[in-house]
């Protein structure tokens, strides 16, 4: 009788990348006590807001590649929980700017600590040289996908 492992399909690089991403997200979910932090969209928006304070909702849609309804609903939840605030732009009354509150900044700081902990686990046993090669290859893969998405949007 053949080993049950022989019936499994041979993993491809994209399959492993996807599995690592899912496992990383699962560990992030398990290491938080904040319910909103279990949602990947919340972590993504907090990260971008920490570096782009005062951006608009449309700016967030563009940089995160999240769908507009996802950004809208997630921002509403973050606002209701006291992590972000929205303000009308005084120069352009049509624009609404989004800012992290002090509570949001604290959540972002704790998230960064958890990310660093998980990064260390993920990169354990991988040399700096191997990390540099891996980063170069994964960046190429990401850029391939981004260029495909951009081409599809232009159609």
N, C-alpha and C positions, 0 to 999 in steps of 0.2 A: 504494500500500500504506500502510495506517495505521501510525502510530508505535506501537511495542510498549508505550509508556507509556499509550496510550489504552485498552488492554485491562485495565490494573490498576484495581482498585476505588478509588474516591475515599476517602482516609483520613478516619476520624472521630476526634473528640477521644479517646474511649476507646481506639481502636486505637493512636494516637500515644502516649498515656500508657503503655499496655502495652509498646509497643516501647521507649520510653525506659527503663522499668523493667528490661527484659531486657538492654538495652545497658549500663546502669549495673551490673547484677549481673555481667555478663560482664567488664567492666573491673575490677571489684573482685576477681573470681577471678584475672584475669591479673596483678594487681599484688601478689599474696601468695605467700609461700614456705611458709606454714603450710597443710597439706592441709585441716584442719578449717575454715579460713576460706573455703574454696571453697563451703561449704554455707551457704545463706542462713539456715537455722534456727539455726546456730551464731552467726552475727553478730547475729541478732535476740535470742537468749537472752543473749549477752554484754552487749549494749547495755542490756537490762532489768536484768540482775543488777548492772551498774555503778551503777544508780540505785535498786535495790530489794534491796540486800544483805540476806540473811537471810529472804527470802521463801520460800514453799513452792512445790513443783512445781505445785500447783493454782493458786496465784497467777499463775505464769508462763503456764499454759494460758489463764487468763482475760484477761491483758493482751496476750498475743501473738496470740491467736486461732489458735494452732497446735493441732493435734490432740494429745490426751494421749499417745498412743504416740510421736509425733514428739518431744515434749518429753522423755519418758522416755529414749528411745534417744539423743537428742542430749546430754542431761545425762550419761548414762553415758559417752559418748565423751569429753566435756569433762573428766569426772572422771578417766578412765583416762589422759588426756593431761596431767593435772596443772593444769588451768585452773580447776576448781571443786572445792569440797569440800562434803560434806553432813554435817550434824550434827543429832542428835536435840534437839528443843526441850526444855529442862529443865522448862519450865512445863507442857508438854503432850507427854508421851512418844510420842504417836501421830504428832506432826508432825515432819517432817524439813525443816530449814532449809538453803537453798543459799547458798553464799558464793563469791565469786571469790577465788582464791589470788593471791599476788603475781604469779605467772606469768600468770594470767588478767587481772589488772589491766594488766600490761604489754602483753598482746595487745590488750586493749580500747583502750589509748592509741595503739598503732600503727594500729589499725583506724580510729580517729577521724581520725588524720592522713591516711589514704588517702581517707576519706570527704570530708574538706574539700577535698582535691586534686581529687577527682572532682566535687564540688559546684561548684568554681570553673570547671572545664571545661564543665560543664553550663550554668552561668549566664552564660558569656562572651557579651558583647554585649547582655545584657538589663539594662535600667535598673532602678534600685530601685523606681520606680513600677510598671513592668511586672511585676516580681517580686511586689509587693504585690497587684496585681490577680490574677496567676496563683495565688498562695497562697490568696487568698479563694475563687477558683473551684474549685481542686482540693480545698480543705477542704470545700466544699459537696458535691462529688462523693463524697468519702470518707464524709462524714456520711450521704449518701443510701444508700450501700452498707451502712454500719454499722447504720442503722435497719432496713433490709431483713433483715439477718442476725439482728438482735435479734427482729424479728417472727417470723421462721422458727423461731427457738429456742423461742419461747413456745408454738408450736403443738404 
